């Protein structure tokens, strides 16, 4: 289930970026 990890990582990155 690497997809879930990637999705979570993307969300965190977005929050840090935004």
Secondary structure, DSSP 8 states (H G I E B T S, - for coil): -HHHHHHHHHHHHHHHH-
